[in-house]
Amino acid sequence: MPPVKPSAGTMRSLERAIDVLEVLDESRQSLRLSDIARRVELPVATVQRILTVLEARGRVERDATGYRPGLNLIFGSHAYLSGNPLLVAARPVLQDLADETRLTASLFRRADWSRVALVRIPGSRPLRYELPIGERLPLHLGAGKALVAHLPAAELDDFLDRLGEHKRADGTTVDRAGFLRDLAEIRDRGYSVAASEREPGMASVAAPVLDPDGTARATVQVSGHQEDLPADRLEQLGAEVRRAAHAIARRAC
């Protein structure tokens, strides 16, 4: 007997449940039922039914202030972090990179128009800020530029249209032309350099983990205080993150 295909209604219900989870994921606080319904553009009664199922499965929790992501979402995250071939390949390489450079070594992947930290090995000097695994970060700043530089042309245009003119943490304003010049330099030298772009006083060097077709599937970054990444050290760090990125790409094949 051939497998039974899910009905259009079943697939639509699944899409709506994912929409609800994504709204909760993006929020930094509990949301009321009416707020969730407004953000997913669904009737309150429909969202209530979805939340009831998700709450029963532990994917959503509720308190006096509203709904938030639930405990059981951790199990899916753990399965991804512990079993994904790219992450398994990256950990020993990043450990070596952190040992050699004495800087914090991290692996990021693109998530829509953001990037997310998936592996992080601390350097010898603590950073000034916490960077939790799973944190959404801007795609146009820091290590994200190594991903943006290798986007297909149509996606890059779409991203730039959404981004527009933007400011960095040091107050520098970057327009589209300036950002495109930065991306071209990244492609030419094979790595990105950032200083006080997302966090004042911090700097990073990053290189993309490339698939055979040239698509950036991830990016390797070393980061630290700006004084730990002086100008005369950037070329050496660029070579080291590129080697690490190539090693991860080979191991993850």
N, C-alpha and C positions, 0 to 999 in steps of 0.2 A: 504494500500500500504506500503510495507517495506521501511525503510529509504534508501535514496540513499547514497551509500558509496562514499567518495571522491576518485577521480582517482589518480593513481600513480603520474601523472604529477602535480596534485594539491598539493599533499603531498610534492613532491620534491620542488616545488616553496615555500611552507611554510618553509621547512627546510632551504632553501637558505636565505630567509628573516631573519630567526632567526640567522643564521650564521653571516649575515651582522650586525645585532643588537649587537651580542656578541662581534664582533671585535670593534665596536664603544664603547661599554661599557668598554672594557679592556683598551682602549686608554685614555691617560690623556690630549689629545689635538685633535683638528680637524684633520681629515684625508682626503687626496686627493682621488679622485675616483680611480686613478690607484693604490694607496696604499691599499685601501679596496679590490679591485679586486685581487691583489697579495696575500693578507692574506687569503682570502676565496677561492683562487684558482679557480676563475670563470672568464669568459670573461668580459671585460670592459662593453660591451653593455648590458650584462645580469645584471650586478650590477647596471648599470645606470637605468634600468627599475625598479629594486627593490627599489632603493633609491627614485625614482620619486613617487612611491606609498606610501612609508613610510613617505616621506616629506609631501605629501598631507594629510596624516592622523595625522600629528603632532608628529610622532614618531622619526623623524629625522629633524634636522635643518641644514641650510647651510649658510656659510658666505664666505668671500673672500679667506679664508685659507682652506676651505674644509667642510666636514660633521662632525656632532657631534650628540649625543643623543638629542631628542627633548622633549619639554615641556610635551606633552601628556603621556609620559612614567610615569610621576609622579602619574597619576590617578590610574594606576595599582598597583604601589608601595603603595599608600595610602590604597587602598582596602585590600591589603595583610596585611599591618601593623596594620590596625584597626580591621580586621575581622578574622585573623587566630586564631584558638582556643588555640594554644600553646602560642602565644604572649599575648592573652587576659588573660590566666591563669598566665602567668609569671609576669605581671606588679605589682600586689599587693604584690606578694611574694618578688620580687626584692626591692620594696620600703621598706618593713620591714627589709630585709637583709641590705640595705644601712643604715637605721636608727640604727640598732643594732651594726653594725661594724664600722660605720662612714667612710666606704670605698665605692668606686664606684662599683656598682653592675651591671652586664651586662649579657645578654643572647646572645649566638652565635649558629649558625647552620653551618653545613658543606655545602659548595658549590663547588662541584667537588674536586679539590685539594687545596682549600682555605677554610677559614671560614669567616663568615660575621656577623657583629654586628647588632642585630635586636631590642634589648631593652637596654637602659642604664639609670641608676638612679645615678646621681652624689653623691659623698660622701661629707663629711664636708670640705675636703681640695682639691682644684682643682688639676687635673693632669697636668703634664708638657707638654702634647700634646693633640691635639684634636682627638677624635675618632668618626667620623661621622657615623650615622646609614647607613648601606648599604656598608660600606667600606670593601674591600677585604683584608684579613690579612692572614699571613702564617699559614698553618695547623700544622706545626711541631714545632711552638714556642708558649709559653704561654698557654692559655686556649685550644688551638688547640690540645695539647697533650692528653687531656682528651677525645677527640673525636677519635684520632688516636689509642689510647690504646684499643678501643672497636671495631675496624674495623674487619670484617671477615678476616680470614687468607690470602685468595687469594688477597683481596684488599690491605691488609697491605703489602704483598710482592711487589705488583705492586707499591705502594706508596714509599716504601723504595728503590726500584730500580730507581725510578725517582728522589728521594731526594739525595741519595748518602751522601757523607760527607758534613757537613754544619757548618757554623760558627754562633755563637750567638753575640748579640750586645756587650758583654763584651770581645769579641775576642776568647772565648773558641771554640775549634774545637770539633765537636761531630761526631764520626763514627757510623756505623750501629750497632755494638755490644753495644756501650755505649747507643745509643738511645733505643735499645730493652730492656736494663736493666732499663732504666728510665720508659718505658711503663709498664714493669712488676711490678715495684714499685707502679705505679699509680693504676693498677688493684688491687693490694694487699691492699692498704690503702684506695682506693675509691676516691682519689682526686689527682690533680696535683699541683706541686709547681714550680714557676718560678721566677728567679731574674736576671734582666739585660739580658733577652734573646732577646726581640724584641726592647726594649727601655732602654738605660742605666739608672741605678738608680731607675728603677721601678720594682715592684714585684706583683705577683698575686697568688691566690689559686683558683682552679676550680674543679667542680665535674660534671659528666655527668648526663643528664636527660635520663634515660634508659627506653626503651620499655620493655614489658614483656619478649621478646625473648633475651634481653641483648644488643640490638643494641642501640647505643647512638644517640638519635634524636636531641640533643642539649647539650650545656654545660653552667653551671652557673659559673660566675667568680666574685670574689671581687679583686680589684686592687688598688694600691696606691704607694706611695714612699716607697723605701726599708726600711727606718727607721720606717714606720708605720706597717710593717709586720715583726717584729723581729722573730728569730727562736723559742722563747718560746711562741709565739702566733699562730704559724702555725697549730698545732694540733686542737686548738679551732676553728680557721677559717675553717679548713677542715671539722669539724663536722657541722658547720653552713651552709657551702655551700652544703654539702650532704643533710642536712634537707631541704634546699630550693629546691634542685633538686628533691627530693622525693615529696615535696608538689606540685611542678609544674606538675610532671608526673601524680599525682592523679587528679589534677584539670583539666588537659587537656584530660583525658580519655573520 
